[in-house]
Each structure stands twice: as structure tokens, then as C-alpha cells.
Amino acid sequence: MKNKFSIIFIITLFYSLGSFGQVIELTPAYGYQFGAKLGYGPNYLKMKSSDQFRITLGVETYSGLMAEFSYINMSSELRLRDVVFAPIETKISDLNADWFLIGASRYFKEGNVKPFAGGSLGLVVVSPKNENQDIINSLNSSTKFAFSFKAGVNIMFSKAVGLNLQGDLFFPVNWAGVYVGPGGAGISTGSTLILGGISGGLVFRLDKD
């Protein structure tokens, strides 16, 4: 319920900004998400590389400065290597991550080729499914604070349509709490995980002037 109210608030905010902004951008994109590991002693939890879908709504607040809301989805696998529970790296769950981020980006120059950089804050909802019942003792969905940075370029074919090429770094503030094994035995790791990705898509630009 809290997530629904947050999404409604963000949509309302951007609708209000859109009534004042002179430029609105919508950018759907698809890309590749690099995997990452969290180690504990000689063992590790691993999020496999995966695909990534992203859609960003931007509203110009000042010349070249865009206020943005982004939704990103990643579908991956969570894998474990543990000398006690999984001596050979083993899949323990499919993993879905939904990111809801609000932030800003700045264009560095005008014209048909428009390089940019930006950052954002928000939430990531991590949801496991298809758990390996031979290993998993407890693996629950969780919501974490998160932030991200991005840089890229928009190559405009016209005033209204262009190509978006972008690289991202995602930081869930804490990624932890995986328990495996029978009888309540388990492991828990916690740190800031860094996820990197690249994507490409289209940018649709509406100039009210």
C-alpha cells in the first residue's frame, strides 16, 4: 500500500511539473545488466547478469535541466556458493528487482547530439520466486532505499525523436538477509552492492513551444 501511494505521489508531482515545463521527454529502453557478488569468507552470493528494461519520464525545469522519474526492471538469478550448504555454485532463486527512482539530469550542450549525466534516489523492491527448496530456509521480498548515477548521449533524428544510449550504476543501500539450510541454520551478508548496466532506446521529446 505504501508503494502505491508513493507511485501516485510521483505521478501527480510530474503531472504538475509538466504543466509548467516547456519540454517533456519519454525514454523507453532495453539493455544489459552486469552481475555482482557479495562475499562472506570463502563463500559468496551472486546476482547473475541479466536483461534490463527502463522507462524514464523527464520534465525540463530549467534550460537543459530535466527532473525525472524512472522505473527499471531487472530479472535475474540469485546463486550461492557455500562450503557447507552449496560447495558448487547453485541457483537458489529467480530474482526480480523493480526500481522506482526520482532525480535529475543535465544536458551539457544543445543540438542533435546531446550528452548528459544525472543521478537519482528512490526504492528498489527485490522479489524472489521459484526458490530451490533443497537449500532455501527463508527468502522474503524486501524493499531497500537506493540511488543511482547515469551518463550517456541522446542523438536526435528530429526535434521529436532520437536515440538514447546510456550507462548506469545502481546502489541498493543494503542487500542482505538470505538464510539457507535446514533447521534454521543460515547465513546473512550486508553491504552496499554496485550494479552496472548499459542500455539503448528511443527518446520522444515534446516541446510545448
TORSE-303857 format. One record per residue (C-alpha): chain; y, z, x; residue number from 0. Coordinates in nm, 4 decimals. Each point is the difference from the previous one (the first is absolute). Example, Ala and Ser with C-alpha at 12.3 -4.5 7.8 and 13.67 -1.06 7.14 Angstrom:
% TORSE-303857
<'A', <-0.4500, 0.7800, 1.2300>, 0>
<'A', <0.3440, -0.0660, 0.1370>, 1>
//
This chain:
% TORSE-303857
<'A', <0.0000, 0.0000, 0.0000>, 0>
<'A', <0.2385, 0.0857, 0.2851>, 1>
<'A', <-0.0650, -0.3415, 0.1602>, 2>
<'A', <0.0789, -0.1755, -0.3323>, 3>
<'A', <0.3356, 0.1800, -0.0292>, 4>
<'A', <0.0798, -0.0911, 0.3629>, 5>
<'A', <-0.0711, -0.3686, -0.0626>, 6>
<'A', <0.2086, -0.0011, -0.3203>, 7>
<'A', <0.2889, 0.1661, 0.1863>, 8>
<'A', <-0.0150, -0.2571, 0.2810>, 9>
<'A', <-0.0086, -0.2945, -0.2422>, 10>
<'A', <0.2972, 0.1452, -0.1920>, 11>
<'A', <0.1905, 0.0528, 0.3255>, 12>
<'A', <-0.0511, -0.3576, 0.1129>, 13>
<'A', <0.0882, -0.1377, -0.3414>, 14>
<'A', <0.3298, 0.1903, 0.0264>, 15>
<'A', <0.0613, -0.1237, 0.3548>, 16>
<'A', <-0.0808, -0.3539, -0.1134>, 17>
<'A', <0.2824, 0.0140, -0.2532>, 18>
<'A', <0.2466, 0.0500, 0.2883>, 19>
<'A', <-0.1637, -0.1909, 0.2871>, 20>
<'A', <0.0893, -0.3633, 0.0608>, 21>
<'A', <-0.3404, -0.0951, 0.1455>, 22>
<'A', <-0.3508, 0.0874, -0.1201>, 23>
<'A', <-0.3125, -0.0849, 0.2019>, 24>
<'A', <-0.3662, 0.0066, -0.1028>, 25>
<'A', <-0.2549, -0.0352, 0.2809>, 26>
<'A', <-0.3760, -0.0166, -0.0691>, 27>
<'A', <-0.2105, -0.0215, 0.3165>, 28>
<'A', <-0.3570, 0.0190, 0.1303>, 29>
<'A', <-0.1088, 0.1070, 0.3462>, 30>
<'A', <-0.2298, 0.1767, 0.2457>, 31>
<'A', <-0.0133, 0.3754, 0.0525>, 32>
<'A', <-0.1205, 0.1305, 0.3368>, 33>
<'A', <-0.2459, 0.2888, -0.0019>, 34>
<'A', <0.0505, 0.3442, 0.1534>, 35>
<'A', <-0.1997, 0.3007, 0.1225>, 36>
<'A', <0.0381, 0.3755, -0.0141>, 37>
<'A', <-0.2004, 0.1777, 0.2671>, 38>
<'A', <-0.1355, 0.3542, 0.0106>, 39>
<'A', <-0.1805, 0.0801, 0.3240>, 40>
<'A', <-0.2466, -0.2831, 0.0776>, 41>
<'A', <-0.0055, -0.1041, -0.3672>, 42>
<'A', <0.2334, -0.1988, -0.2230>, 43>
<'A', <0.0953, -0.1129, -0.3489>, 44>
<'A', <0.0899, -0.3670, -0.0214>, 45>
<'A', <0.1915, -0.2079, -0.2523>, 46>
<'A', <-0.1164, -0.3610, 0.0407>, 47>
<'A', <0.2310, -0.2991, 0.0217>, 48>
<'A', <0.0598, -0.1548, -0.3411>, 49>
<'A', <0.2181, -0.2267, -0.2090>, 50>
<'A', <0.3356, 0.1064, -0.1374>, 51>
<'A', <0.1996, -0.0980, -0.3092>, 52>
<'A', <0.3710, 0.0778, -0.0196>, 53>
<'A', <0.2804, -0.0585, -0.2488>, 54>
<'A', <0.3601, 0.1006, 0.0701>, 55>
<'A', <0.3015, 0.0029, -0.2291>, 56>
<'A', <0.3340, 0.0038, 0.1806>, 57>
<'A', <0.3585, 0.0336, -0.1262>, 58>
<'A', <0.3008, -0.0692, 0.2222>, 59>
<'A', <0.2287, 0.3054, 0.0138>, 60>
<'A', <0.2320, -0.1243, 0.2767>, 61>
<'A', <0.0172, -0.3336, 0.1782>, 62>
<'A', <-0.3349, -0.0410, 0.1755>, 63>
<'A', <-0.1300, 0.3481, -0.0951>, 64>
<'A', <-0.2866, 0.0108, -0.2516>, 65>
<'A', <-0.1192, 0.3063, -0.1945>, 66>
<'A', <-0.3732, -0.0524, -0.0555>, 67>
<'A', <-0.3046, 0.1224, -0.1887>, 68>
<'A', <-0.3402, -0.1046, 0.1367>, 69>
<'A', <-0.3549, 0.0314, -0.1290>, 70>
<'A', <-0.2799, -0.0617, 0.2511>, 71>
<'A', <-0.3742, 0.0044, -0.0627>, 72>
<'A', <-0.2661, 0.0272, 0.2704>, 73>
<'A', <-0.3751, -0.0107, -0.0712>, 74>
<'A', <-0.2060, 0.1171, 0.2946>, 75>
<'A', <-0.3057, 0.2026, 0.1076>, 76>
<'A', <-0.0120, 0.3530, 0.1337>, 77>
<'A', <-0.2590, 0.0340, 0.2756>, 78>
<'A', <-0.1275, 0.2994, 0.1953>, 79>
<'A', <-0.1586, 0.0643, 0.3342>, 80>
<'A', <-0.1124, 0.3616, 0.0396>, 81>
<'A', <-0.2672, 0.1249, 0.2403>, 82>
<'A', <-0.1428, 0.2281, -0.2728>, 83>
<'A', <0.0412, -0.1928, -0.3279>, 84>
<'A', <0.0242, -0.3659, 0.1084>, 85>
<'A', <-0.0915, -0.0629, 0.3679>, 86>
<'A', <0.0459, -0.3742, -0.0638>, 87>
<'A', <0.3236, -0.1143, -0.1635>, 88>
<'A', <-0.0663, 0.0004, -0.3755>, 89>
<'A', <0.1953, -0.1006, -0.3078>, 90>
<'A', <0.0701, 0.3059, -0.2129>, 91>
<'A', <0.2275, -0.1521, -0.2647>, 92>
<'A', <0.2055, -0.2922, -0.1164>, 93>
<'A', <0.3661, 0.0941, 0.0198>, 94>
<'A', <0.2956, -0.1173, -0.2063>, 95>
<'A', <0.3580, 0.0818, 0.1044>, 96>
<'A', <0.2984, -0.0561, -0.2308>, 97>
<'A', <0.3424, 0.0389, 0.1633>, 98>
<'A', <0.3220, 0.0537, -0.2010>, 99>
<'A', <0.3013, -0.0226, 0.2316>, 100>
<'A', <0.3771, -0.0078, -0.0470>, 101>
<'A', <0.2336, -0.0899, 0.2851>, 102>
<'A', <0.2365, -0.2572, 0.1444>, 103>
<'A', <0.0107, -0.2991, 0.2327>, 104>
<'A', <0.2799, -0.1749, 0.1841>, 105>
<'A', <0.0374, -0.3734, 0.0645>, 106>
<'A', <0.1327, -0.0656, 0.3499>, 107>
<'A', <0.1543, -0.3373, -0.0785>, 108>
<'A', <0.0625, -0.2409, -0.2860>, 109>
<'A', <-0.1333, -0.3538, -0.0272>, 110>
<'A', <-0.3380, -0.1586, -0.0615>, 111>
<'A', <-0.1740, 0.2207, 0.2597>, 112>
<'A', <0.0616, 0.3658, -0.0834>, 113>
<'A', <-0.1545, 0.2625, 0.2334>, 114>
<'A', <-0.0133, 0.3554, -0.1386>, 115>
<'A', <-0.1206, 0.3541, 0.0641>, 116>
<'A', <-0.0320, 0.3031, -0.2240>, 117>
<'A', <-0.1665, 0.3264, -0.0898>, 118>
<'A', <-0.1176, 0.1906, -0.3065>, 119>
<'A', <-0.1353, 0.3302, -0.1345>, 120>
<'A', <-0.2409, 0.0759, -0.2819>, 121>
<'A', <-0.3576, 0.0835, -0.0906>, 122>
<'A', <-0.3471, -0.1344, 0.0744>, 123>
<'A', <-0.2875, 0.0631, -0.2423>, 124>
<'A', <-0.3358, -0.0153, 0.1796>, 125>
<'A', <-0.3021, -0.0439, -0.2292>, 126>
<'A', <-0.3646, -0.0085, 0.1169>, 127>
<'A', <-0.2765, -0.1705, -0.1967>, 128>
<'A', <-0.3664, -0.0961, 0.0468>, 129>
<'A', <-0.0601, 0.3059, 0.2189>, 130>
<'A', <-0.3095, 0.0213, 0.2190>, 131>
<'A', <-0.1826, 0.2815, -0.1795>, 132>
<'A', <-0.2315, 0.0552, 0.2981>, 133>
<'A', <0.2972, 0.1211, 0.2064>, 134>
<'A', <0.2939, 0.0896, -0.2251>, 135>
<'A', <0.0364, 0.3571, -0.1200>, 136>
<'A', <0.3565, -0.0265, -0.1315>, 137>
<'A', <0.2475, -0.2876, 0.0136>, 138>
<'A', <0.2882, 0.0102, -0.2462>, 139>
<'A', <0.3035, -0.2132, -0.0745>, 140>
<'A', <0.3201, 0.1246, 0.1600>, 141>
<'A', <0.3724, -0.0734, -0.0076>, 142>
<'A', <0.1994, 0.0246, 0.3235>, 143>
<'A', <0.3615, -0.0423, 0.0982>, 144>
<'A', <0.0449, -0.3112, 0.2118>, 145>
<'A', <0.2575, -0.2114, 0.1779>, 146>
<'A', <0.0058, -0.3472, 0.1523>, 147>
<'A', <0.1940, -0.2382, 0.2213>, 148>
<'A', <0.0098, -0.3777, -0.0136>, 149>
<'A', <0.1476, -0.3027, 0.1722>, 150>
<'A', <-0.0268, -0.3695, -0.0659>, 151>
<'A', <0.1763, -0.3156, -0.1043>, 152>
<'A', <0.0679, -0.1903, -0.3214>, 153>
<'A', <0.0141, -0.3765, 0.0431>, 154>
<'A', <0.1831, -0.1452, -0.2995>, 155>
<'A', <-0.0982, -0.3458, -0.1273>, 156>
<'A', <0.2871, 0.0174, -0.2492>, 157>
<'A', <0.2374, 0.2648, -0.1327>, 158>
<'A', <-0.2698, 0.1156, -0.2424>, 159>
<'A', <-0.3373, -0.0242, 0.1825>, 160>
<'A', <-0.1160, 0.0773, 0.3513>, 161>
<'A', <-0.2861, 0.1101, 0.2234>, 162>
<'A', <-0.0381, 0.3688, 0.0912>, 163>
<'A', <-0.1710, 0.0992, 0.3280>, 164>
<'A', <-0.0192, 0.3728, 0.0683>, 165>
<'A', <-0.1568, 0.2741, 0.2114>, 166>
<'A', <-0.0344, 0.3610, -0.1217>, 167>
<'A', <-0.0827, 0.3456, 0.1323>, 168>
<'A', <-0.1191, 0.2547, -0.2585>, 169>
<'A', <-0.0116, 0.3764, 0.0552>, 170>
<'A', <-0.1745, 0.2253, -0.2524>, 171>
<'A', <0.1265, 0.3447, 0.0983>, 172>
<'A', <-0.3478, 0.1547, -0.0070>, 173>
<'A', <-0.3384, -0.1682, -0.0381>, 174>
<'A', <-0.2711, 0.2628, -0.0163>, 175>
<'A', <-0.2564, 0.1958, -0.1957>, 176>
<'A', <-0.3289, -0.1890, 0.0253>, 177>
<'A', <-0.3057, 0.2226, -0.0376>, 178>
<'A', <-0.3515, -0.1242, 0.0662>, 179>
<'A', <-0.3499, 0.1381, 0.0118>, 180>
<'A', <-0.2133, 0.2180, -0.2276>, 181>
<'A', <0.0574, 0.3624, -0.0958>, 182>
<'A', <0.3765, -0.0063, 0.0460>, 183>
<'A', <-0.0073, -0.0861, 0.3702>, 184>
<'A', <0.2755, -0.2363, 0.1001>, 185>
<'A', <0.2892, -0.1139, 0.2156>, 186>
<'A', <0.3737, -0.0231, -0.0579>, 187>
<'A', <0.2553, -0.1826, 0.2111>, 188>
<'A', <0.3742, -0.0231, -0.0412>, 189>
<'A', <0.2744, -0.1970, 0.1714>, 190>
<'A', <0.2522, -0.2751, -0.0591>, 191>
<'A', <-0.1864, -0.3292, -0.0129>, 192>
<'A', <0.1698, -0.3253, 0.0986>, 193>
<'A', <-0.1032, -0.3167, -0.1831>, 194>
<'A', <0.1328, -0.3383, 0.1065>, 195>
<'A', <-0.0040, -0.3218, -0.1987>, 196>
<'A', <0.1303, -0.3565, -0.0145>, 197>
<'A', <0.0609, -0.2083, -0.3102>, 198>
<'A', <0.1473, -0.3190, -0.1335>, 199>
<'A', <0.1236, -0.1014, -0.3415>, 200>
<'A', <0.2806, -0.1492, -0.2021>, 201>
<'A', <0.3461, 0.1413, -0.0636>, 202>
<'A', <0.1792, -0.0857, -0.3237>, 203>
<'A', <0.3740, 0.0580, 0.0216>, 204>
<'A', <0.2341, 0.0199, -0.2989>, 205>
<'A', <0.3710, -0.0147, 0.0826>, 206>
<'A', <0.2106, 0.0978, -0.3020>, 207>
<'A', <0.2944, -0.1948, 0.1384>, 208>
//
